[in-house]
Amino acid sequence: MIQDIQHLKNLLRESTLTVCFNKKDGTVRTMQCTLNPDSLPVVDKQEGDEVKKEKKQNDESIAVWDLEKNAWRSFRFDSVISYSTTL
């Protein structure tokens, strides 16, 4: 079922997904998440704001907007058990 990381990211940009994955501590988590711009929070950047240091990108990790927690969360692609489109 799980094709590749780019396919999963594309689905997340288009819609909301329910993703089931193994956490680092071994527990299983189910999360409703998205990368759809219409569902992401608006960032109001003021002139003079400090520039945040960019985090080192991990090609196997996917940062997503968690719709239940209203916060950014991430999971490793290789930990994904399943995912489905949320209606």
PDB file with one MODEL, atoms N, CA, C and O in Angstrom:
MODEL        1
ATOM      1  N   MET A   1       0.806  -1.195   0.000  1.00  0.00           N
ATOM      2  CA  MET A   1       0.000   0.000   0.000  1.00  0.00           C
ATOM      3  C   MET A   1       0.855   1.268   0.000  1.00  0.00           C
ATOM      4  O   MET A   1       0.539   2.223  -0.709  1.00  0.00           O
ATOM      5  N   ILE A   2       1.905   1.287   0.766  1.00  0.00           N
ATOM      6  CA  ILE A   2       2.747   2.470   0.863  1.00  0.00           C
ATOM      7  C   ILE A   2       3.699   2.489  -0.319  1.00  0.00           C
ATOM      8  O   ILE A   2       4.561   1.621  -0.452  1.00  0.00           O
ATOM      9  N   GLN A   3       3.533   3.497  -1.184  1.00  0.00           N
ATOM     10  CA  GLN A   3       4.281   3.535  -2.427  1.00  0.00           C
ATOM     11  C   GLN A   3       5.653   4.178  -2.243  1.00  0.00           C
ATOM     12  O   GLN A   3       6.665   3.477  -2.241  1.00  0.00           O
ATOM     13  N   ASP A   4       5.701   5.473  -2.092  1.00  0.00           N
ATOM     14  CA  ASP A   4       6.959   6.159  -1.834  1.00  0.00           C
ATOM     15  C   ASP A   4       6.686   7.470  -1.115  1.00  0.00           C
ATOM     16  O   ASP A   4       5.543   7.919  -1.033  1.00  0.00           O
ATOM     17  N   ILE A   5       7.725   8.069  -0.604  1.00  0.00           N
ATOM     18  CA  ILE A   5       7.581   9.264   0.215  1.00  0.00           C
ATOM     19  C   ILE A   5       7.002  10.429  -0.590  1.00  0.00           C
ATOM     20  O   ILE A   5       6.189  11.192  -0.069  1.00  0.00           O
ATOM     21  N   GLN A   6       7.410  10.574  -1.849  1.00  0.00           N
ATOM     22  CA  GLN A   6       6.908  11.670  -2.664  1.00  0.00           C
ATOM     23  C   GLN A   6       5.409  11.520  -2.931  1.00  0.00           C
ATOM     24  O   GLN A   6       4.673  12.506  -2.931  1.00  0.00           O
ATOM     25  N   HIS A   7       4.967  10.292  -3.158  1.00  0.00           N
ATOM     26  CA  HIS A   7       3.545  10.043  -3.365  1.00  0.00           C
ATOM     27  C   HIS A   7       2.745  10.446  -2.120  1.00  0.00           C
ATOM     28  O   HIS A   7       1.691  11.071  -2.229  1.00  0.00           O
ATOM     29  N   LEU A   8       3.251  10.086  -0.947  1.00  0.00           N
ATOM     30  CA  LEU A   8       2.581  10.433   0.303  1.00  0.00           C
ATOM     31  C   LEU A   8       2.535  11.952   0.498  1.00  0.00           C
ATOM     32  O   LEU A   8       1.501  12.491   0.892  1.00  0.00           O
ATOM     33  N   LYS A   9       3.635  12.639   0.228  1.00  0.00           N
ATOM     34  CA  LYS A   9       3.671  14.102   0.355  1.00  0.00           C
ATOM     35  C   LYS A   9       2.686  14.752  -0.614  1.00  0.00           C
ATOM     36  O   LYS A   9       2.019  15.723  -0.256  1.00  0.00           O
ATOM     37  N   ASN A  10       2.589  14.231  -1.826  1.00  0.00           N
ATOM     38  CA  ASN A  10       1.640  14.770  -2.803  1.00  0.00           C
ATOM     39  C   ASN A  10       0.204  14.615  -2.308  1.00  0.00           C
ATOM     40  O   ASN A  10      -0.599  15.540  -2.429  1.00  0.00           O
ATOM     41  N   LEU A  11      -0.119  13.455  -1.757  1.00  0.00           N
ATOM     42  CA  LEU A  11      -1.460  13.243  -1.207  1.00  0.00           C
ATOM     43  C   LEU A  11      -1.743  14.216  -0.061  1.00  0.00           C
ATOM     44  O   LEU A  11      -2.849  14.745   0.050  1.00  0.00           O
ATOM     45  N   LEU A  12      -0.746  14.449   0.787  1.00  0.00           N
ATOM     46  CA  LEU A  12      -0.908  15.363   1.915  1.00  0.00           C
ATOM     47  C   LEU A  12      -1.126  16.802   1.443  1.00  0.00           C
ATOM     48  O   LEU A  12      -1.846  17.560   2.093  1.00  0.00           O
ATOM     49  N   ARG A  13      -0.516  17.183   0.324  1.00  0.00           N
ATOM     50  CA  ARG A  13      -0.706  18.533  -0.219  1.00  0.00           C
ATOM     51  C   ARG A  13      -2.106  18.713  -0.803  1.00  0.00           C
ATOM     52  O   ARG A  13      -2.618  19.831  -0.863  1.00  0.00           O
ATOM     53  N   GLU A  14      -2.719  17.617  -1.230  1.00  0.00           N
ATOM     54  CA  GLU A  14      -4.025  17.678  -1.880  1.00  0.00           C
ATOM     55  C   GLU A  14      -5.189  17.522  -0.905  1.00  0.00           C
ATOM     56  O   GLU A  14      -6.275  18.046  -1.152  1.00  0.00           O
ATOM     57  N   SER A  15      -4.971  16.804   0.206  1.00  0.00           N
ATOM     58  CA  SER A  15      -6.094  16.484   1.077  1.00  0.00           C
ATOM     59  C   SER A  15      -5.627  16.235   2.510  1.00  0.00           C
ATOM     60  O   SER A  15      -4.459  16.414   2.854  1.00  0.00           O
ATOM     61  N   THR A  16      -6.585  15.817   3.321  1.00  0.00           N
ATOM     62  CA  THR A  16      -6.305  15.407   4.695  1.00  0.00           C
ATOM     63  C   THR A  16      -6.189  13.891   4.713  1.00  0.00           C
ATOM     64  O   THR A  16      -7.001  13.184   4.116  1.00  0.00           O
ATOM     65  N   LEU A  17      -5.174  13.407   5.402  1.00  0.00           N
ATOM     66  CA  LEU A  17      -4.979  11.960   5.520  1.00  0.00           C
ATOM     67  C   LEU A  17      -5.041  11.535   6.977  1.00  0.00           C
ATOM     68  O   LEU A  17      -4.712  12.303   7.881  1.00  0.00           O
ATOM     69  N   THR A  18      -5.462  10.315   7.182  1.00  0.00           N
ATOM     70  CA  THR A  18      -5.315   9.660   8.470  1.00  0.00           C
ATOM     71  C   THR A  18      -4.116   8.738   8.324  1.00  0.00           C
ATOM     72  O   THR A  18      -4.144   7.785   7.544  1.00  0.00           O
ATOM     73  N   VAL A  19      -3.057   9.029   9.085  1.00  0.00           N
ATOM     74  CA  VAL A  19      -1.810   8.278   8.985  1.00  0.00           C
ATOM     75  C   VAL A  19      -1.604   7.494  10.275  1.00  0.00           C
ATOM     76  O   VAL A  19      -1.685   8.045  11.372  1.00  0.00           O
ATOM     77  N   CYS A  20      -1.341   6.225  10.128  1.00  0.00           N
ATOM     78  CA  CYS A  20      -1.042   5.351  11.267  1.00  0.00           C
ATOM     79  C   CYS A  20       0.444   5.000  11.181  1.00  0.00           C
ATOM     80  O   CYS A  20       0.915   4.531  10.144  1.00  0.00           O
ATOM     81  N   PHE A  21       1.179   5.227  12.271  1.00  0.00           N
ATOM     82  CA  PHE A  21       2.624   4.985  12.242  1.00  0.00           C
ATOM     83  C   PHE A  21       3.134   4.561  13.614  1.00  0.00           C
ATOM     84  O   PHE A  21       2.479   4.780  14.632  1.00  0.00           O
ATOM     85  N   ASN A  22       4.314   3.952  13.621  1.00  0.00           N
ATOM     86  CA  ASN A  22       4.992   3.567  14.856  1.00  0.00           C
ATOM     87  C   ASN A  22       5.821   4.750  15.342  1.00  0.00           C
ATOM     88  O   ASN A  22       6.641   5.288  14.598  1.00  0.00           O
ATOM     89  N   LYS A  23       5.605   5.152  16.591  1.00  0.00           N
ATOM     90  CA  LYS A  23       6.396   6.218  17.186  1.00  0.00           C
ATOM     91  C   LYS A  23       7.754   5.654  17.611  1.00  0.00           C
ATOM     92  O   LYS A  23       7.957   4.441  17.655  1.00  0.00           O
ATOM     93  N   LYS A  24       8.678   6.571  17.922  1.00  0.00           N
ATOM     94  CA  LYS A  24      10.018   6.165  18.353  1.00  0.00           C
ATOM     95  C   LYS A  24       9.984   5.231  19.555  1.00  0.00           C
ATOM     96  O   LYS A  24      10.801   4.318  19.663  1.00  0.00           O
ATOM     97  N   ASP A  25       9.010   5.471  20.478  1.00  0.00           N
ATOM     98  CA  ASP A  25       8.936   4.667  21.695  1.00  0.00           C
ATOM     99  C   ASP A  25       8.252   3.315  21.476  1.00  0.00           C
ATOM    100  O   ASP A  25       8.078   2.544  22.419  1.00  0.00           O
ATOM    101  N   GLY A  26       7.863   3.030  20.216  1.00  0.00           N
ATOM    102  CA  GLY A  26       7.274   1.734  19.904  1.00  0.00           C
ATOM    103  C   GLY A  26       5.756   1.721  19.904  1.00  0.00           C
ATOM    104  O   GLY A  26       5.146   0.746  19.465  1.00  0.00           O
ATOM    105  N   THR A  27       5.136   2.797  20.393  1.00  0.00           N
ATOM    106  CA  THR A  27       3.680   2.850  20.385  1.00  0.00           C
ATOM    107  C   THR A  27       3.179   3.227  18.991  1.00  0.00           C
ATOM    108  O   THR A  27       3.912   3.797  18.183  1.00  0.00           O
ATOM    109  N   VAL A  28       1.930   2.900  18.733  1.00  0.00           N
ATOM    110  CA  VAL A  28       1.324   3.213  17.443  1.00  0.00           C
ATOM    111  C   VAL A  28       0.462   4.460  17.607  1.00  0.00           C
ATOM    112  O   VAL A  28      -0.282   4.586  18.581  1.00  0.00           O
ATOM    113  N   ARG A  29       0.563   5.363  16.668  1.00  0.00           N
ATOM    114  CA  ARG A  29      -0.225   6.605  16.707  1.00  0.00           C
ATOM    115  C   ARG A  29      -0.994   6.752  15.406  1.00  0.00           C
ATOM    116  O   ARG A  29      -0.486   6.431  14.332  1.00  0.00           O
ATOM    117  N   THR A  30      -2.208   7.234  15.509  1.00  0.00           N
ATOM    118  CA  THR A  30      -3.027   7.570  14.356  1.00  0.00           C
ATOM    119  C   THR A  30      -3.254   9.075  14.396  1.00  0.00           C
ATOM    120  O   THR A  30      -3.673   9.623  15.415  1.00  0.00           O
ATOM    121  N   MET A  31      -2.974   9.740  13.273  1.00  0.00           N
ATOM    122  CA  MET A  31      -3.021  11.192  13.232  1.00  0.00           C
ATOM    123  C   MET A  31      -3.743  11.662  11.974  1.00  0.00           C
ATOM    124  O   MET A  31      -3.507  11.144  10.883  1.00  0.00           O
ATOM    125  N   GLN A  32      -4.618  12.641  12.136  1.00  0.00           N
ATOM    126  CA  GLN A  32      -5.218  13.309  10.985  1.00  0.00           C
ATOM    127  C   GLN A  32      -4.318  14.496  10.668  1.00  0.00           C
ATOM    128  O   GLN A  32      -4.106  15.368  11.511  1.00  0.00           O
ATOM    129  N   CYS A  33      -3.792  14.523   9.450  1.00  0.00           N
ATOM    130  CA  CYS A  33      -2.814  15.552   9.119  1.00  0.00           C
ATOM    131  C   CYS A  33      -2.918  15.966   7.656  1.00  0.00           C
ATOM    132  O   CYS A  33      -3.581  15.315   6.849  1.00  0.00           O
ATOM    133  N   THR A  34      -2.241  17.070   7.338  1.00  0.00           N
ATOM    134  CA  THR A  34      -2.290  17.589   5.980  1.00  0.00           C
ATOM    135  C   THR A  34      -1.088  18.485   5.705  1.00  0.00           C
ATOM    136  O   THR A  34      -0.384  18.918   6.617  1.00  0.00           O
ATOM    137  N   LEU A  35      -0.882  18.744   4.427  1.00  0.00           N
ATOM    138  CA  LEU A  35       0.026  19.785   3.949  1.00  0.00           C
ATOM    139  C   LEU A  35      -0.710  20.687   2.967  1.00  0.00           C
ATOM    140  O   LEU A  35      -0.099  21.487   2.257  1.00  0.00           O
ATOM    141  N   ASN A  36      -2.026  20.547   2.938  1.00  0.00           N
ATOM    142  CA  ASN A  36      -2.855  21.340   2.042  1.00  0.00           C
ATOM    143  C   ASN A  36      -2.792  22.804   2.483  1.00  0.00           C
ATOM    144  O   ASN A  36      -3.139  23.117   3.622  1.00  0.00           O
ATOM    145  N   PRO A  37      -2.356  23.699   1.599  1.00  0.00           N
ATOM    146  CA  PRO A  37      -2.206  25.116   1.976  1.00  0.00           C
ATOM    147  C   PRO A  37      -3.481  25.743   2.542  1.00  0.00           C
ATOM    148  O   PRO A  37      -3.402  26.654   3.366  1.00  0.00           O
ATOM    149  N   ASP A  38      -4.646  25.273   2.118  1.00  0.00           N
ATOM    150  CA  ASP A  38      -5.910  25.817   2.625  1.00  0.00           C
ATOM    151  C   ASP A  38      -6.146  25.476   4.093  1.00  0.00           C
ATOM    152  O   ASP A  38      -6.953  26.131   4.752  1.00  0.00           O
ATOM    153  N   SER A  39      -5.462  24.472   4.614  1.00  0.00           N
ATOM    154  CA  SER A  39      -5.662  24.033   6.000  1.00  0.00           C
ATOM    155  C   SER A  39      -4.514  24.419   6.923  1.00  0.00           C
ATOM    156  O   SER A  39      -4.595  24.210   8.134  1.00  0.00           O
ATOM    157  N   LEU A  40      -3.446  24.981   6.360  1.00  0.00           N
ATOM    158  CA  LEU A  40      -2.285  25.332   7.174  1.00  0.00           C
ATOM    159  C   LEU A  40      -2.493  26.687   7.845  1.00  0.00           C
ATOM    160  O   LEU A  40      -3.219  27.535   7.328  1.00  0.00           O
ATOM    161  N   PRO A  41      -1.856  26.888   8.995  1.00  0.00           N
ATOM    162  CA  PRO A  41      -1.995  28.174   9.685  1.00  0.00           C
ATOM    163  C   PRO A  41      -1.306  29.279   8.889  1.00  0.00           C
ATOM    164  O   PRO A  41      -0.329  29.039   8.179  1.00  0.00           O
ATOM    165  N   VAL A  42      -1.829  30.479   9.021  1.00  0.00           N
ATOM    166  CA  VAL A  42      -1.233  31.635   8.362  1.00  0.00           C
ATOM    167  C   VAL A  42      -0.104  32.137   9.246  1.00  0.00           C
ATOM    168  O   VAL A  42      -0.286  32.347  10.446  1.00  0.00           O
ATOM    169  N   VAL A  43       1.053  32.325   8.650  1.00  0.00           N
ATOM    170  CA  VAL A  43       2.199  32.833   9.393  1.00  0.00           C
ATOM    171  C   VAL A  43       2.303  34.324   9.099  1.00  0.00           C
ATOM    172  O   VAL A  43       2.512  34.734   7.957  1.00  0.00           O
ATOM    173  N   ASP A  44       2.156  35.123  10.143  1.00  0.00           N
ATOM    174  CA  ASP A  44       2.232  36.571  10.002  1.00  0.00           C
ATOM    175  C   ASP A  44       3.629  37.006  10.401  1.00  0.00           C
ATOM    176  O   ASP A  44       3.928  37.175  11.583  1.00  0.00           O
ATOM    177  N   LYS A  45       4.474  37.184   9.409  1.00  0.00           N
ATOM    178  CA  LYS A  45       5.854  37.549   9.677  1.00  0.00           C
ATOM    179  C   LYS A  45       5.981  39.067   9.686  1.00  0.00           C
ATOM    180  O   LYS A  45       5.714  39.727   8.682  1.00  0.00           O
ATOM    181  N   GLN A  46       6.384  39.604  10.806  1.00  0.00           N
ATOM    182  CA  GLN A  46       6.548  41.034  10.971  1.00  0.00           C
ATOM    183  C   GLN A  46       7.953  41.450  10.517  1.00  0.00           C
ATOM    184  O   GLN A  46       8.914  40.690  10.635  1.00  0.00           O
ATOM    185  N   GLU A  47       8.039  42.655  10.006  1.00  0.00           N
ATOM    186  CA  GLU A  47       9.356  43.175   9.637  1.00  0.00           C
ATOM    187  C   GLU A  47      10.197  43.293  10.899  1.00  0.00           C
ATOM    188  O   GLU A  47       9.723  43.786  11.922  1.00  0.00           O
ATOM    189  N   GLY A  48      11.424  42.849  10.829  1.00  0.00           N
ATOM    190  CA  GLY A  48      12.309  42.907  11.978  1.00  0.00           C
ATOM    191  C   GLY A  48      12.291  41.641  12.817  1.00  0.00           C
ATOM    192  O   GLY A  48      13.080  41.515  13.753  1.00  0.00           O
ATOM    193  N   ASP A  49      11.386  40.676  12.496  1.00  0.00           N
ATOM    194  CA  ASP A  49      11.383  39.411  13.233  1.00  0.00           C
ATOM    195  C   ASP A  49      12.715  38.704  13.022  1.00  0.00           C
ATOM    196  O   ASP A  49      13.305  38.765  11.943  1.00  0.00           O
ATOM    197  N   GLU A  50      13.167  38.044  14.054  1.00  0.00           N
ATOM    198  CA  GLU A  50      14.392  37.266  13.915  1.00  0.00           C
ATOM    199  C   GLU A  50      14.175  36.155  12.913  1.00  0.00           C
ATOM    200  O   GLU A  50      13.108  35.545  12.859  1.00  0.00           O
ATOM    201  N   VAL A  51      15.184  35.905  12.135  1.00  0.00           N
ATOM    202  CA  VAL A  51      15.111  34.804  11.176  1.00  0.00           C
ATOM    203  C   VAL A  51      15.426  33.528  11.932  1.00  0.00           C
ATOM    204  O   VAL A  51      16.482  33.391  12.550  1.00  0.00           O
ATOM    205  N   LYS A  52      14.493  32.604  11.870  1.00  0.00           N
ATOM    206  CA  LYS A  52      14.708  31.330  12.556  1.00  0.00           C
ATOM    207  C   LYS A  52      15.687  30.490  11.754  1.00  0.00           C
ATOM    208  O   LYS A  52      15.678  30.496  10.523  1.00  0.00           O
ATOM    209  N   LYS A  53      16.526  29.773  12.476  1.00  0.00           N
ATOM    210  CA  LYS A  53      17.445  28.869  11.806  1.00  0.00           C
ATOM    211  C   LYS A  53      16.647  27.716  11.225  1.00  0.00           C
ATOM    212  O   LYS A  53      15.779  27.140  11.880  1.00  0.00           O
ATOM    213  N   GLU A  54      16.958  27.400   9.995  1.00  0.00           N
ATOM    214  CA  GLU A  54      16.265  26.276   9.369  1.00  0.00           C
ATOM    215  C   GLU A  54      16.745  24.975   9.983  1.00  0.00           C
ATOM    216  O   GLU A  54      17.938  24.772  10.211  1.00  0.00           O
ATOM    217  N   LYS A  55      15.785  24.100  10.244  1.00  0.00           N
ATOM    218  CA  LYS A  55      16.144  22.794  10.773  1.00  0.00           C
ATOM    219  C   LYS A  55      16.741  21.961   9.654  1.00  0.00           C
ATOM    220  O   LYS A  55      16.371  22.102   8.488  1.00  0.00           O
ATOM    221  N   LYS A  56      17.644  21.114  10.017  1.00  0.00           N
ATOM    222  CA  LYS A  56      18.254  20.207   9.058  1.00  0.00           C
ATOM    223  C   LYS A  56      17.171  19.288   8.490  1.00  0.00           C
ATOM    224  O   LYS A  56      16.446  18.637   9.242  1.00  0.00           O
ATOM    225  N   GLN A  57      17.065  19.241   7.175  1.00  0.00           N
ATOM    226  CA  GLN A  57      16.066  18.399   6.526  1.00  0.00           C
ATOM    227  C   GLN A  57      16.464  16.933   6.612  1.00  0.00           C
ATOM    228  O   GLN A  57      17.616  16.569   6.378  1.00  0.00           O
ATOM    229  N   ASN A  58      15.506  16.117   6.945  1.00  0.00           N
ATOM    230  CA  ASN A  58      15.693  14.675   6.967  1.00  0.00           C
ATOM    231  C   ASN A  58      14.826  14.119   5.855  1.00  0.00           C
ATOM    232  O   ASN A  58      13.604  14.264   5.888  1.00  0.00           O
ATOM    233  N   ASP A  59      15.442  13.486   4.874  1.00  0.00           N
ATOM    234  CA  ASP A  59      14.713  12.990   3.707  1.00  0.00           C
ATOM    235  C   ASP A  59      13.690  11.915   4.053  1.00  0.00           C
ATOM    236  O   ASP A  59      12.777  11.667   3.266  1.00  0.00           O
ATOM    237  N   GLU A  60      13.821  11.276   5.201  1.00  0.00           N
ATOM    238  CA  GLU A  60      12.899  10.216   5.579  1.00  0.00           C
ATOM    239  C   GLU A  60      11.800  10.705   6.519  1.00  0.00           C
ATOM    240  O   GLU A  60      10.875   9.956   6.835  1.00  0.00           O
ATOM    241  N   SER A  61      11.894  11.943   6.961  1.00  0.00           N
ATOM    242  CA  SER A  61      10.926  12.494   7.897  1.00  0.00           C
ATOM    243  C   SER A  61       9.980  13.437   7.161  1.00  0.00           C
ATOM    244  O   SER A  61      10.392  14.170   6.263  1.00  0.00           O
ATOM    245  N   ILE A  62       8.705  13.408   7.556  1.00  0.00           N
ATOM    246  CA  ILE A  62       7.699  14.260   6.934  1.00  0.00           C
ATOM    247  C   ILE A  62       7.082  15.139   8.019  1.00  0.00           C
ATOM    248  O   ILE A  62       6.499  14.637   8.979  1.00  0.00           O
ATOM    249  N   ALA A  63       7.216  16.443   7.859  1.00  0.00           N
ATOM    250  CA  ALA A  63       6.575  17.392   8.775  1.00  0.00           C
ATOM    251  C   ALA A  63       5.185  17.693   8.235  1.00  0.00           C
ATOM    252  O   ALA A  63       5.026  18.011   7.056  1.00  0.00           O
ATOM    253  N   VAL A  64       4.182  17.594   9.097  1.00  0.00           N
ATOM    254  CA  VAL A  64       2.786  17.780   8.692  1.00  0.00           C
ATOM    255  C   VAL A  64       2.062  18.636   9.726  1.00  0.00           C
ATOM    256  O   VAL A  64       2.530  18.790  10.854  1.00  0.00           O
ATOM    257  N   TRP A  65       0.918  19.189   9.331  1.00  0.00           N
ATOM    258  CA  TRP A  65       0.066  19.913  10.262  1.00  0.00           C
ATOM    259  C   TRP A  65      -0.910  18.914  10.863  1.00  0.00           C
ATOM    260  O   TRP A  65      -1.722  18.329  10.146  1.00  0.00           O
ATOM    261  N   ASP A  66      -0.835  18.716  12.180  1.00  0.00           N
ATOM    262  CA  ASP A  66      -1.722  17.808  12.909  1.00  0.00           C
ATOM    263  C   ASP A  66      -3.019  18.563  13.188  1.00  0.00           C
ATOM    264  O   ASP A  66      -3.030  19.524  13.958  1.00  0.00           O
ATOM    265  N   LEU A  67      -4.101  18.132  12.566  1.00  0.00           N
ATOM    266  CA  LEU A  67      -5.379  18.833  12.663  1.00  0.00           C
ATOM    267  C   LEU A  67      -6.028  18.708  14.038  1.00  0.00           C
ATOM    268  O   LEU A  67      -6.826  19.565  14.418  1.00  0.00           O
ATOM    269  N   GLU A  68      -5.707  17.672  14.778  1.00  0.00           N
ATOM    270  CA  GLU A  68      -6.289  17.504  16.105  1.00  0.00           C
ATOM    271  C   GLU A  68      -5.549  18.327  17.153  1.00  0.00           C
ATOM    272  O   GLU A  68      -6.169  18.859  18.073  1.00  0.00           O
ATOM    273  N   LYS A  69      -4.238  18.434  17.022  1.00  0.00           N
ATOM    274  CA  LYS A  69      -3.425  19.170  17.991  1.00  0.00           C
ATOM    275  C   LYS A  69      -3.193  20.621  17.573  1.00  0.00           C
ATOM    276  O   LYS A  69      -2.699  21.427  18.361  1.00  0.00           O
ATOM    277  N   ASN A  70      -3.553  20.953  16.319  1.00  0.00           N
ATOM    278  CA  ASN A  70      -3.293  22.289  15.770  1.00  0.00           C
ATOM    279  C   ASN A  70      -1.833  22.684  15.957  1.00  0.00           C
ATOM    280  O   ASN A  70      -1.514  23.757  16.468  1.00  0.00           O
ATOM    281  N   ALA A  71      -0.954  21.772  15.521  1.00  0.00           N
ATOM    282  CA  ALA A  71       0.480  22.001  15.668  1.00  0.00           C
ATOM    283  C   ALA A  71       1.232  21.165  14.629  1.00  0.00           C
ATOM    284  O   ALA A  71       0.718  20.181  14.098  1.00  0.00           O
ATOM    285  N   TRP A  72       2.460  21.593  14.363  1.00  0.00           N
ATOM    286  CA  TRP A  72       3.302  20.822  13.451  1.00  0.00           C
ATOM    287  C   TRP A  72       3.815  19.579  14.164  1.00  0.00           C
ATOM    288  O   TRP A  72       4.246  19.646  15.315  1.00  0.00           O
ATOM    289  N   ARG A  73       3.766  18.463  13.485  1.00  0.00           N
ATOM    290  CA  ARG A  73       4.285  17.188  13.977  1.00  0.00           C
ATOM    291  C   ARG A  73       5.025  16.516  12.822  1.00  0.00           C
ATOM    292  O   ARG A  73       4.884  16.923  11.669  1.00  0.00           O
ATOM    293  N   SER A  74       5.792  15.515  13.127  1.00  0.00           N
ATOM    294  CA  SER A  74       6.485  14.793  12.060  1.00  0.00           C
ATOM    295  C   SER A  74       6.524  13.306  12.372  1.00  0.00           C
ATOM    296  O   SER A  74       6.362  12.880  13.515  1.00  0.00           O
ATOM    297  N   PHE A  75       6.741  12.542  11.328  1.00  0.00           N
ATOM    298  CA  PHE A  75       6.904  11.101  11.460  1.00  0.00           C
ATOM    299  C   PHE A  75       7.854  10.639  10.365  1.00  0.00           C
ATOM    300  O   PHE A  75       8.015  11.295   9.335  1.00  0.00           O
ATOM    301  N   ARG A  76       8.466   9.517  10.610  1.00  0.00           N
ATOM    302  CA  ARG A  76       9.379   8.945   9.619  1.00  0.00           C
ATOM    303  C   ARG A  76       8.576   8.115   8.622  1.00  0.00           C
ATOM    304  O   ARG A  76       7.677   7.362   8.996  1.00  0.00           O
ATOM    305  N   PHE A  77       8.919   8.270   7.357  1.00  0.00           N
ATOM    306  CA  PHE A  77       8.226   7.536   6.308  1.00  0.00           C
ATOM    307  C   PHE A  77       8.313   6.030   6.535  1.00  0.00           C
ATOM    308  O   PHE A  77       7.342   5.308   6.310  1.00  0.00           O
ATOM    309  N   ASP A  78       9.475   5.560   6.980  1.00  0.00           N
ATOM    310  CA  ASP A  78       9.646   4.114   7.167  1.00  0.00           C
ATOM    311  C   ASP A  78       8.885   3.576   8.385  1.00  0.00           C
ATOM    312  O   ASP A  78       8.868   2.367   8.618  1.00  0.00           O
ATOM    313  N   SER A  79       8.252   4.470   9.167  1.00  0.00           N
ATOM    314  CA  SER A  79       7.462   4.019  10.312  1.00  0.00           C
ATOM    315  C   SER A  79       5.971   3.943   9.994  1.00  0.00           C
ATOM    316  O   SER A  79       5.181   3.490  10.821  1.00  0.00           O
ATOM    317  N   VAL A  80       5.583   4.391   8.785  1.00  0.00           N
ATOM    318  CA  VAL A  80       4.167   4.416   8.417  1.00  0.00           C
ATOM    319  C   VAL A  80       3.648   2.998   8.226  1.00  0.00           C
ATOM    320  O   VAL A  80       4.227   2.191   7.500  1.00  0.00           O
ATOM    321  N   ILE A  81       2.540   2.723   8.901  1.00  0.00           N
ATOM    322  CA  ILE A  81       1.881   1.416   8.786  1.00  0.00           C
ATOM    323  C   ILE A  81       0.827   1.486   7.691  1.00  0.00           C
ATOM    324  O   ILE A  81       0.723   0.590   6.853  1.00  0.00           O
ATOM    325  N   SER A  82       0.045   2.570   7.708  1.00  0.00           N
ATOM    326  CA  SER A  82      -1.005   2.740   6.693  1.00  0.00           C
ATOM    327  C   SER A  82      -1.438   4.201   6.660  1.00  0.00           C
ATOM    328  O   SER A  82      -1.152   4.973   7.575  1.00  0.00           O
ATOM    329  N   TYR A  83      -2.127   4.559   5.592  1.00  0.00           N
ATOM    330  CA  TYR A  83      -2.726   5.884   5.500  1.00  0.00           C
ATOM    331  C   TYR A  83      -3.954   5.804   4.608  1.00  0.00           C
ATOM    332  O   TYR A  83      -4.063   4.938   3.740  1.00  0.00           O
ATOM    333  N   SER A  84      -4.869   6.726   4.845  1.00  0.00           N
ATOM    334  CA  SER A  84      -6.080   6.787   4.030  1.00  0.00           C
ATOM    335  C   SER A  84      -6.564   8.222   3.970  1.00  0.00           C
ATOM    336  O   SER A  84      -6.263   9.029   4.850  1.00  0.00           O
ATOM    337  N   THR A  85      -7.313   8.532   2.932  1.00  0.00           N
ATOM    338  CA  THR A  85      -7.874   9.865   2.773  1.00  0.00           C
ATOM    339  C   THR A  85      -9.022  10.041   3.751  1.00  0.00           C
ATOM    340  O   THR A  85      -9.882   9.170   3.889  1.00  0.00           O
ATOM    341  N   THR A  86      -9.021  11.187   4.430  1.00  0.00           N
ATOM    342  CA  THR A  86     -10.092  11.510   5.374  1.00  0.00           C
ATOM    343  C   THR A  86     -11.139  12.319   4.631  1.00  0.00           C
ATOM    344  O   THR A  86     -10.818  13.279   3.931  1.00  0.00           O
ATOM    345  N   LEU A  87     -12.383  11.925   4.788  1.00  0.00           N
ATOM    346  CA  LEU A  87     -13.466  12.655   4.119  1.00  0.00           C
ATOM    347  C   LEU A  87     -13.932  13.824   4.931  1.00  0.00           C
ATOM    348  O   LEU A  87     -14.838  14.545   4.513  1.00  0.00           O
TER     349      LEU A  87
ENDMDL
END
